[in-house]
Amino acid sequence: MSSPVFEWGCSSSLGQGVPNLFWLGPQNFNFKIEKLFKIKLILAFFFLFRLTPLGSYRYLFLFSKPFYGSSYRRFQLMRFSIEEINNSSSLLPGVTLGYNIFDHCSDTQNIPGIFNILSGKDPIDPWATRHGNVTKVTAVVGAFTSPVTRTVAPLFMPSHIPLISYGASSSIFSQKLNYPSFLRTVHPNKDVVDVIVHMLQHFQWQWVAFLHIDNDYGNDGRNVFMKMIQDKDICLAYTKKLDENTNYTTIFKQIQIQNIQVIIVFATERVAENVIEFAIEMNVTNKTWIAVDAWSLNKKIPKLSGIRNIGTVIGVAEPDVTIPGFNKFIRALEIENQPGEFCNQFCNCSDLNRSEIVRAENSFNFPVYAAVHAIAHALHNTLQCGDKKCHKNSTSPHMVLSELKRSNFSLLDHTIEFDRNGDPRFGTFNIIFWNSSGEAEVVGVHKFQPSSHFSVNESKIQWHNSVPSSVCSSECQPGFRKSLVGIHKCCFKCVICPSSTYINSSEDQYTCLSCDETEWSPEASTACNKRVVEFVPFEDAIAVVIMVGTVCLVGLCLLTSVLFGLNFNTPVVRSAGGPMCFLVLGCLSLSSISVFFFFVKPDVASCILRYFPFLLFFTVCLACFVVRSFQIVSIFKIVTHYPSLHRLWVRYHGQWLVVLTAFILQGTLLLIMYTSAPPQPYSNSLWHKDKTILICELNLKVYSASIALFCFLCFLCFVFSYMGKELPKNYNEAKAITFCLILLILTWIVFATVYILYKGKYIHAVNASAILCSLYSFLTWYFLPKCFIIIFRPEKNTQEYFQGLIKTYNITNN
């Protein structure tokens, strides 16, 4: 039993596309078959094999532009892999694989040949009606590059012929809708780019150039790279497609202008050679070059004169997997010198020897080896092979494809498996460095299974000076945000975060976040601090002093009431207001209740009680003093001029009507205002950056009517008391009331001044002190002098004394 094997590659040169088509398909079904090939090669010539029924062969010569030993080595590795499988007694017992290998010089020269292979014998007419499954191809290995694979793959997809590439890494082939029978043993571009991105992040290189070959391979690499760095601190500063018309002078001048220190070259060997040669010629120095697996193990470039001047070359490479027996196979080769012509090309390979093939770059060797063995293992399963023979003598491409997708076998310490996209689930990448000897030295590794892991030994890398830096803008100091300059996220200026803000660079490097109301921060902060919450508690020393003063005031009011009660019928008490004195003293005591609520943690109830008792009951006090001032003035001045008005005042108890009206009006206003907009506890974080002062927020606009009534009574009281400033000296309560009002006004002026200038927790104590001083001003300057007369000057507390004062006043004013 035999199955022809077919493989094609990626370029029109032996360097890029040496053994490039490896075809597996049924030839005949004898269980014993002779080897059907004989290779004759003269140095740089290469040829196309086609199996014929009698085992004869014919060869055609291919002209190659530059000769690449690495590609020729892969070609020989394909032959070695087939012979190893055919010589195995367990993998395909009794079955010999036939194969056909040729270089894909160009689409126009080789597509017709592919049609012939697919047809089995006769040329294919693409426009003819198809009758049955005419192809004899079982599986295909190739092509080497993405552009060639993209050209030829559609020819095999309709028939679900397995196509395994060992070098086509473009992401497009992972799309199973378009490439259902495509698999590969080389990692796709996204894996290579992932390693490069890890490398950039490890060395903190942010400002990079990306030069790529202008084909499917290079364009896909650039697109994958741009997508992968979108959410990372890496910027693509410059990108350029490379082709035969590339102006390298312009490229390197632009790289120098933009101060780019890291250059990624995502290209094939030939293009990479051009890039490096021009860099040496243009004296580009001290750069860091990142090589992809397509040229990182190149043997020619590290030997170029002046290569050390361009800087440091590090790269991504397939691991060097030693394939047992392959070097012995190479040394046994018979290399003939036989020039010829094929694909309109010509080559002279007279200098080729076995040692050069052994020493040639061995990149992509294991992917070639794995691709051939994957097909062999798939055939092993589809043909139901045992230890001595295979139980089936036929198969089909779709059966082989099905087994390939389920591949799970060990090969040189690797477990060969494919994911649902046909991409390999095995293998690693080495991180290599071109040392001073021109050798690719392994300095790190990137593993994909069981999870992604990147590591590099920096001590092995000999930098030109030190680890280079490649940034557009230097990183901001802690506490500074980035403000973009231009279109690149890596180009920015640093702006300090103001107080009460912070920046969390791990989440957002461009925004200063505001601290919560309960937090604060100085300038250039990376975190917020908890604010100290302050209010004046009961146990505070100042609070204790004020509350003791309040208790004393209540005590004095009580003692004064007792004293006035005992001397109720004396002239001093009667002239002070008589019964109204007890109302005033009671309201002064009730007003003092407000003071105590300034020394608790603010809540709605305490905020209401800070102002409500004072505004309501002190309004009554003011109304009483307005009435008293009016009565004093009316006795000495109005009675004689307006006796009828005085009689009405007395008959209808005008003094009590005024006080009651003021009480009801103020009570109504306060009720409306406290219902619609009660004072609320408020955490004031504006006064201090590191503190929160708990206060009660009072909307002065809402309470303006109540305050206006309060001020209006003060005004009336002041007017009437001022009118009585010339009354008898010892009988002049108007002067005392005037003085009390002046003290009241001064008290609140001082409070307003302090409130504007001082921002702290003791503003509550200042407010409480203002209320207490207001109460003390009337108690001490209106009532206590009268208590002094009652206790210490009783001779002035007689009817005769007061009548004498009035008589003297009348005589003087008449």
Summary of the structure (lengths in Angstrom):
residues: 814
radius of gyration: 51.6
end to end distance: 153.5
largest distance: 162.4
contacts: 2745
relative contact order: 0.08
helix: 45%
strand: 16%
